[in-house]
Amino acid sequence: MNSEFPAPITKLFDLALARMGNKLPELWAENKTQFLISYSGGKDSSILVLFWKYLVEKFRIQTPTLFYLSHGIRSIETEEKELFQFLESTNFPFRFVKKKSQIFL
């Protein structure tokens, strides 16, 4: 197990895993289940990314692909830069899509 996760975080992840069923990740690994995770850059989805990293390392499941969508409504370069730095630190593959909002009359 990667020592990157502090013991209190590992304990929380183990508790979350117990609630969802300890055999589930084993089935995912066995079936080579693929996942796509929508990532907003917020605290909740960042913890979810770390939880998946934990599952990948512990159970050797397929690494999920992270997907982030920016609607392009406002300029958020600073937030996006921080988001990329975090994602790069996790070594998860991700796709970044910028979409311009469209107004239909």
C-alpha positions in Angstrom: 0.0 0.0 0.0 1.2 3.4 -0.9 2.5 5.3 2.2 1.2 8.5 0.6 -2.1 8.2 2.5 -1.8 9.2 6.2 -3.2 6.6 8.6 -6.3 8.6 9.6 -7.3 8.9 5.9 -6.6 5.2 5.2 -8.9 4.4 8.2 -11.7 6.6 6.8 -11.3 5.0 3.4 -11.4 1.5 4.9 -14.7 2.5 6.7 -16.2 3.8 3.5 -15.1 0.6 1.8 -16.8 -1.5 4.5 -20.0 0.4 4.0 -20.1 -0.2 0.3 -19.1 -3.9 0.5 -15.6 -5.1 0.7 -16.0 -7.6 -2.2 -17.1 -4.9 -4.7 -13.6 -3.7 -5.6 -12.5 -7.4 -6.1 -15.3 -7.9 -8.5 -14.3 -4.7 -10.3 -10.7 -5.9 -10.6 -11.8 -9.3 -11.8 -14.2 -7.9 -14.4 -11.8 -5.1 -15.4 -14.7 -2.6 -14.8 -14.0 0.8 -16.2 -15.2 4.0 -14.6 -15.6 7.6 -15.6 -15.7 10.1 -12.8 -17.0 13.6 -13.2 -14.6 16.0 -11.4 -15.6 19.5 -10.4 -12.5 20.5 -8.6 -14.4 20.9 -5.3 -13.6 19.3 -2.0 -16.0 16.4 -2.3 -14.9 15.3 -5.8 -11.2 15.8 -4.8 -11.7 13.3 -1.9 -13.5 11.0 -4.3 -10.4 11.1 -6.6 -8.2 10.2 -3.6 -10.6 7.4 -2.6 -10.4 5.9 -6.1 -6.6 6.2 -6.0 -6.7 4.3 -2.8 -8.9 1.6 -4.4 -6.7 1.3 -7.4 -3.6 0.8 -5.3 -5.2 -1.6 -2.8 -7.2 -3.7 -5.2 -5.5 -3.1 -8.6 -8.7 -2.1 -10.2 -8.7 -0.2 -13.5 -7.7 3.5 -13.1 -10.8 5.6 -13.6 -10.8 8.4 -16.1 -11.5 11.8 -14.7 -13.7 14.1 -16.7 -13.9 17.9 -16.1 -16.2 20.2 -18.0 -15.9 24.0 -18.0 -18.9 25.7 -19.6 -16.7 28.7 -20.5 -19.3 31.1 -19.0 -16.7 32.9 -17.0 -12.9 33.1 -16.9 -11.5 30.7 -14.2 -7.9 30.3 -15.2 -6.6 30.3 -11.6 -9.1 27.7 -10.5 -8.3 25.6 -13.5 -4.6 25.8 -12.9 -5.0 24.6 -9.3 -7.3 21.8 -10.6 -4.7 20.6 -13.0 -2.0 20.7 -10.4 -4.1 18.5 -8.1 -5.0 16.1 -10.9 -1.4 15.8 -12.0 -0.3 15.0 -8.4 -2.8 12.0 -8.5 -1.5 10.6 -11.8 -5.0 10.0 -12.9 -5.8 10.2 -16.7 -8.2 13.0 -17.4 -9.9 14.8 -20.2 -10.4 18.6 -20.1 -13.2 20.0 -22.2 -14.1 23.6 -22.5 -17.6 24.2 -23.9 -18.9 27.6 -24.8 -22.4 28.2 -23.6 -25.0 28.6 -26.3 -28.1 30.6 -26.2 -31.1 29.4 -28.2 -34.0 31.8 -28.8 
